[in-house]
Amino acid sequence: MDDVQFNGGIFNAMGLSDAARAKSSSGDPKLAAREPLVVPPKLDNLPKPGEPPAEEATTGALAAIRDPDAAKKASHEELKRQQAEYCREHYEIPKQRGDDSADSATGPLGPCRPSVLTAIKKWNSGEDE
């Protein structure tokens, strides 16, 4: 079984060929860096295993946590708002006036002019038009 070789582009893409194995130094997946876990300052206040956490302890502790995923989502929502505002001012209003040069307007998230590719992207992501 050791003498079987997979050659070709499809096998390289799947990582089955010898050339693809030589390129990848390790089989570990590449993950985004995340913040390490934070230990509470006082370990005396931790609930016993199996008990529900105290309500006042969880609300204060959860409010202090800075979740990078929530921050990324909030920043993306802000970019979407800025994109809509920019496109309304620099694309939609000039287009209504008959200005054809508005087709080149590009906001923070890309071009304002709708295209088939942006429609497909929105359709695949589940966004509303």
Residue pairs with C-beta under 8 A, 6 or more apart in sequence:
5 17
5 18
6 16
6 17
6 18
7 17
8 17
11 17
11 20
12 19
12 20
13 20
14 20
15 21
15 24
34 68
35 66
35 68
38 65
40 46
40 61
45 54
45 57
47 53
47 54
79 108
79 109
80 109
82 107
82 108
82 109
83 107
83 108
83 109
83 110
83 112
86 105
86 107
86 108
86 112
87 105
87 107
87 112
90 102
90 105
90 107
90 112
91 102
91 103
91 105
91 112
91 113
92 112
94 101
94 102
94 105
95 102
102 112
103 113
104 111
104 113
105 111
105 112
105 113
106 112
110 118
111 118
119 129
122 128
122 129
